[in-house]
Amino acid sequence: MPKIVDHDLQKEKVAEASWRVIRQHGMEQASVRNIAEEAGLSVGSLRHYFATQSELYAYSMKLVSERVNNRVKSMVFSGELLKDIPVLIQQILPLNEDTKQEMEVWFAFVVKSMSDSSLEALRNQVDDDMRHMFVTIVRALIEHGLAVPGLNPEIEAERFYALIDGLAIHAVLRPDFVTAEKVNAVVSSHLLSLCRSRDL
């Protein structure tokens, strides 16, 4: 009886192999041959799933975004914004080994997208989704009467987004200094700065 292969699972394994190659050796070494070797496949077998290197990169990049989105969708919210928002933001920050891996390869793909136009649309879509999330957060604070009066939701969303982007970069580059505890403290402090006087 022929062996049944789960093609979706196999594609994920190849994508994860590309992540490992990128983390260990850099994007410049993420060739089809090296990724195939890491995945335990022949180059021909890998090309059965991905016809081109750009197609493999795009899938691998998209998988990072999907993993984050799936974590967010699986969250159970308490209904208390000032408790739920920090927990939501934790889902996109590199605070453990899995999320650190995601963030490291995401940054590598973002840099690659500057020279590979096939990745540009996906990069921009994820950026738009992230920006929308922060606009939604700030608007929710305003609508629930928690925000400091007069906040501009678009400007404050961009400021919040920039803060989280910066924290993510710092946490990847200096995990010994920018710990999960420090990141969470900075997020909580910033959230408090957007709100009327109250305890988080």
N, C-alpha and C positions, 0 to 999 in steps of 0.2 A: 504494500500500500504506500503510495507516495506521501512524503512528509508534507504536511500542511504548514505553510509559512504565513505568519501574521505580518503582512507587508507594512502596516502602519507602525507596529512595534519595531520592526526591523529598521524602518526609517528613523525612528526615535533613537535607536541604538547607534546608528551611524552619526546622527546629529550630536549625541552625547560624546561619541568618539572625537568628533571635530572639536568639541569644547575642551576635551582633555589635551589634544594636540596644541590648541591655541594657548591654553594656560601653561603648559609645560615648555613649549618651544616658540610661541609667538605666532602671529598670523602669517608671517612670511613662510613658515614651515607647514602651514595648513594646506598642503597639496592633496589632490585626490589620492595619490599613492600613499602618502603618510597616514591619511585618515582611514583609508581602506585597511592598511596594516594594523592600525590601532583598533579597528572594529573587527578584526579577524576575518576580513573578506578579501577576495581578489579585486583588482581594479575593475574587471569586467562585471563582477557581481554588484559592486557599488554603483556602476553606471546603469545597472538595471533599475535602480531606484532614483538616481539623479543623473540626468543626461549631461549636465554641465556642472562645473565647479560653482558658478554663480547660483545655480538652482539649489545646490547643496548648502551654500552659504545662506541663501534666503530662507530655506526651511529651518536651518539651525538657529538663525536669528529669530524667526517667528516662534520657534519652540520656547525660547527664553520668555518672550512676551506672554505666551499661552500659559506657561507655568505660573507666572505672577498673577495673571487674570484668574486662573483657577483657584489660587489661594484666596484671592479677594472674594470670589463668588461663594466660596465655602464658609466664609466667616458668618458667625452668628452675632448680630449686633444687639446690644443691650437697650438701645433706644436713647441712651444718654450720650449726646454728641461729644462732650468733653472727655468721655472715656473711650468712645468708639473711634474717634479720629486718630489718636496716637496708635491704636492697635492696627487700624487700617494702613497707616503710613509704614508701620513696621514690616508689612508684607512686601514692600518694594525696596527695603534697605538691606545691605549686606551684613546682617547681624549674626549669621551662623554660616557653617561651611557651605551648605547648599545655596543659600542666597548670595554668598560671596562669589561662588563659582558663576552663578548667573550674571552677576554684575560685571565681573571681570571679562567674560566673553561678550557681554552686551557692549561694553566700551570698545572692545576690539572690533566688533562688527560696525559700530558707529563710525570709527575711524576709517574702516575699509569702505564704508558707504560713500565717503567723500571722493573716492576714485572709482567706485563700481556703481554705476547708475541703476543697476538692477536692484540694489538694496535701498535706494533713496526713498522710494514711495513707502516702504514698510517702516523705515526709520521715522519718516514724517508722520505716518499714521499713529505710531506708538507715542511720539512726542505730542501730537494733538490730543490723544486720549489722556495722557498724563496731565496735560495742561487743563483739560476739561475737568478732571478729577479735583484739582485744586480750586478751580472756579466754583465747582459744586460745594466744596467744603466751606469756602468763605461765604458763599451765598446762604448756605444752611445756617451758619453762625448768625448772619444778619437776620434771616427770616425767623429764627427762634429767639431773637432779642438778646443774644449773648454777646454780640460784637460791640466793640467801641463805636459810638455813633460817628457817622461820616466816612466809614471805610469805603474805599473804591474796590469792588470785588475783583476787577480785572488786574489792577496793579498789585493788590495784596496776594492774589493767586500766583502771579508771576514771581513775587518776592518769596512766597512759601515754596514754590516749585524750585526756584534757584537755590534756596537754602537746602532743600532735600537733595538736589543734584550735587551740591558741594559736599554735603555730609557723606553721600555715597562714595564720591571720589576719595575723600579723606579716609574713610573707613577701609577702602580697598588698599590704598597706598600705605597707610600707617595704622594697621589694626592693633598694634601694640599701644598706640597712643589714643586713637579714636575708638574707644570700646563701645559695646552695645549700651552700657550704662550711660556713657557720656552722650551718645547719640540720642537716646531716649530723653535725657535731661534737657538737651538743646531743643528737641521737638516740643516738649512740654512747655519750656520757657517761651518759645516763640508763639505757641498757641495761646498762652496766657496773655501775651502782649497784644493779641487781637481782640481780647475779650474784656468785658467789664470786670471789675474786681470780684474775684471768686476763686475758690480752690479747685484745682483739677482733680 
